[in-house]
Amino acid sequence: MRIEDTLTYKDIAEIPELLEAFSARAGAMKKLAVRSVDKTVYLVGRGSSGTATLFAKYIWETYAGTITNFIHPHSIFEARKPLNFKGQAVWAFSQSGRSQDIVACLRKLLGWGAKGVAVTNEADERNNPLARLAGRHILLSGSPELPVAATKSFELQLWAVLWAAQAWAKCFSPADFKAAVVAARRAVSEDYGGPGLPGRIRRAGMLGFVGRGPYNAVAEDSALKFREMSKTHALGYSAAEFLHGPIGAYGRKDLVFLFSPSEKLPEDILKVRKALAERGTACEVVKPGPLKFPFSCIPVDMSMKKLALRLALAKGLNPDNPKGLNKVTQTF
């Protein structure tokens, strides 16, 4: 199968155009991007959508002065007493808007006084119970995502997070968003690491992805895509958490990707690289190029998704429909 014939590649190739389309209607974020009067937001999501909420926490707390908390549905469902969510804003992330546990969790929180925001990629609200329930719907695109592994919807969730921060704090410039679209186009056309990297990954016993701040979310989702598309044992970590134990599982046969937010490696990434060298574990340092941080997270993440796709094809796998996985996963 040629890479251009896969639905996953077609979704990745569509990302720059969809980022531009979202930016053209980003003025609506001023009304849709609600938060509490004390500038607090709660987040809920699963899978890649859950990883996007991790990106949101880093961005909104760092750039927009917004305290961002995670909701774990189990604790909401098992709460012995009603929790006071009066006046609180709950953002529910779901590619399809049909994840039953996310819908049920938001319904309960709304009953406790919360205001809801749905972030989905499903334009038809008749088929989107989350958007109907929330009443405020941030539509990522009008382009359905068919492959199991989330690619364009994840990048658009990160994009929506950046635009929400912009609506709250005017913390970025229009040029930042435009430059990110240009970099996204480059990520579509380039093969990160060249033809030899998939083979190098294939020979590794275990993959690790390590990032700091917003790149922690990139690390987590990159690992997920390698697991989903290419059946590769891969895990993502924050730089600090990786040093607090997980590094102990890595040895000479493994490979770790280190995401740097700048051309000059920050101290925590340098510590990880040094610790890996002491263990004899190979590492691949991924630098952002000239694009401004945190916008560089998007093209870097795209490059990792395309790399996972290339590896899947090299293994003779179907990246669009991995065996045993579903596009909409019902866990409730």
SVG drawing of the C-alpha trace seen along z (x, -y; Angstrom):
<svg xmlns="http://www.w3.org/2000/svg" viewBox="-31 -40 58 47">
<polyline fill="none" stroke="black" stroke-width="0.4" points="0.0,0.0 1.3,-3.4 1.3,-6.0 -0.7,-8.4 -3.5,-5.8 -4.1,-5.6 -7.0,-7.5 -4.6,-8.4 -2.2,-10.2 -5.1,-12.0 -6.2,-13.3 -2.7,-14.4 -2.4,-16.2 -5.6,-18.0 -4.4,-19.5 -2.9,-22.8 -6.1,-23.7 -8.3,-22.9 -6.1,-25.0 -6.6,-27.9 -10.3,-27.3 -10.6,-27.2 -8.6,-30.4 -11.0,-32.2 -13.9,-31.6 -11.9,-31.9 -13.7,-35.1 -16.5,-32.9 -14.2,-31.8 -14.8,-35.0 -18.3,-33.8 -17.7,-30.0 -14.5,-30.0 -16.2,-30.2 -14.5,-30.0 -15.6,-30.8 -15.4,-34.3 -12.3,-33.3 -10.7,-32.2 -10.9,-28.4 -11.7,-25.6 -12.4,-21.9 -11.5,-19.4 -12.6,-15.9 -11.7,-13.6 -10.5,-10.1 -7.7,-8.8 -6.2,-11.5 -8.9,-13.9 -7.7,-13.3 -4.2,-14.0 -5.4,-17.3 -6.7,-18.4 -3.2,-17.9 -1.9,-20.4 -4.7,-22.7 -3.6,-22.7 -0.1,-23.7 -1.2,-26.4 -4.0,-27.9 -2.1,-28.1 1.1,-29.3 -0.2,-31.8 -3.8,-32.7 -3.8,-32.9 -6.5,-30.2 -6.4,-27.5 -7.1,-24.2 -8.3,-21.1 -8.9,-17.5 -12.1,-15.6 -11.9,-11.8 -15.4,-10.4 -15.2,-7.6 -15.0,-9.9 -18.0,-11.9 -20.1,-8.8 -19.2,-7.4 -19.5,-10.7 -21.5,-10.0 -22.6,-13.6 -23.3,-16.2 -20.3,-18.3 -20.6,-22.1 -19.9,-23.0 -22.1,-26.1 -20.6,-28.7 -17.8,-26.4 -16.9,-25.8 -16.4,-22.2 -14.8,-21.6 -15.5,-18.1 -13.2,-17.0 -14.4,-14.2 -13.6,-13.6 -17.0,-12.2 -19.1,-13.7 -20.5,-10.2 -18.3,-8.9 -20.9,-7.7 -19.0,-8.2 -18.0,-11.7 -21.6,-12.6 -22.8,-11.0 -20.1,-12.8 -21.0,-16.2 -24.7,-15.6 -24.0,-15.0 -21.8,-18.1 -24.4,-20.3 -26.9,-19.0 -24.5,-20.2 -24.5,-23.8 -21.6,-23.7 -21.5,-25.4 -20.6,-23.1 -18.4,-23.4 -18.1,-20.6 -15.0,-20.4 -15.7,-17.9 -15.2,-17.2 -18.8,-16.2 -20.7,-18.9 -24.1,-17.2 -25.4,-17.9 -28.2,-15.3 -25.3,-12.8 -23.5,-14.6 -25.1,-14.2 -22.2,-15.9 -22.6,-19.2 -26.4,-19.1 -26.0,-18.6 -23.3,-21.3 -25.1,-24.0 -21.8,-25.5 -20.0,-23.7 -16.5,-24.4 -16.5,-22.6 -13.0,-21.6 -13.9,-21.1 -16.5,-19.9 -14.2,-17.1 -15.0,-13.7 -12.2,-11.7 -12.5,-8.0 -9.3,-6.2 -9.1,-4.9 -6.1,-6.9 -6.9,-10.6 -4.6,-12.8 -6.3,-15.9 -8.8,-16.1 -6.0,-16.0 -4.1,-18.8 -7.3,-20.8 -7.9,-20.3 -4.5,-21.8 -5.3,-24.6 -8.6,-25.3 -6.7,-25.4 -4.3,-28.0 -7.2,-30.1 -9.0,-29.9 -5.9,-31.2 -5.8,-34.0 -9.4,-34.9 -8.8,-35.1 -5.4,-36.8 -4.3,-38.0 -1.0,-36.2 0.0,-35.4 0.2,-37.3 -1.6,-36.6 1.8,-35.9 2.2,-33.0 -0.8,-31.3 0.1,-31.9 3.6,-30.6 2.3,-27.5 0.2,-26.7 3.2,-27.1 5.2,-24.8 2.3,-22.3 2.5,-22.2 6.2,-21.4 5.5,-18.6 3.1,-17.0 5.6,-17.0 8.7,-15.9 9.6,-12.5 11.1,-13.1 14.4,-11.2 14.6,-10.1 14.1,-6.5 16.3,-4.9 14.5,-5.9 11.5,-3.5 14.0,-0.6 15.8,-1.9 12.6,-2.1 11.6,1.4 14.8,2.8 14.2,1.1 12.7,3.3 10.7,0.4 10.1,-3.2 9.9,-6.2 8.7,-9.7 9.8,-12.4 8.7,-16.1 8.4,-19.0 5.3,-21.3 3.1,-21.2 5.5,-18.7 4.5,-16.3 1.2,-16.1 3.0,-15.6 5.0,-12.7 1.9,-11.0 0.0,-11.2 2.9,-10.2 3.3,-7.1 -0.4,-6.3 -0.2,-6.6 2.7,-4.2 0.8,-1.7 -2.4,-2.1 -1.0,-2.3 2.2,-0.2 1.7,2.2 4.8,0.8 5.4,0.9 5.7,-2.9 5.1,-5.1 5.1,-8.9 6.4,-10.8 7.1,-14.2 10.8,-14.7 10.6,-14.9 8.4,-11.8 10.6,-9.8 13.5,-10.3 11.4,-9.3 11.5,-5.6 10.3,-4.8 13.9,-5.3 14.8,-2.1 12.9,0.0 15.1,-1.3 18.3,0.4 20.7,0.8 18.1,2.2 15.6,-0.6 15.1,-4.1 13.8,-7.3 12.6,-10.4 13.4,-13.7 11.3,-16.7 13.0,-20.0 11.0,-23.3 14.0,-25.1 17.2,-24.6 19.1,-24.8 18.1,-21.9 16.7,-22.9 18.2,-21.6 15.7,-18.8 16.0,-17.4 19.8,-17.5 19.4,-15.5 17.3,-12.9 19.8,-12.6 22.7,-12.2 20.8,-9.5 20.0,-7.6 23.7,-7.8 24.7,-6.3 22.4,-3.4 23.5,-2.9 20.0,-3.8 19.9,-5.5 17.9,-8.7 16.6,-10.9 16.5,-14.6 13.6,-16.3 14.1,-20.0 11.3,-22.5 13.1,-24.4 12.5,-28.2 8.8,-28.1 7.9,-29.8 7.1,-27.7 4.4,-26.4 3.2,-26.5 6.0,-24.2 4.2,-21.4 1.8,-21.0 4.2,-20.3 6.4,-18.2 3.4,-16.1 2.4,-15.8 5.8,-14.5 5.5,-11.8 2.1,-10.8 3.4,-10.5 6.4,-8.5 4.1,-6.1 2.2,-5.7 5.4,-5.0 6.4,-2.4 3.0,-0.7 3.2,-0.4 6.8,1.0 5.4,3.7 2.7,4.5 -0.1,3.3 -3.3,1.4 -2.9,-1.9 -6.4,-3.1 -8.2,-0.2 -6.0,1.6 -7.3,4.9 -9.3,4.8 -9.7,1.0 -12.7,-1.2 -13.0,-4.8 -15.5,-5.5 -14.5,-3.6 -17.4,-3.0 -16.1,-2.5 -19.4,-3.2"/>
</svg>
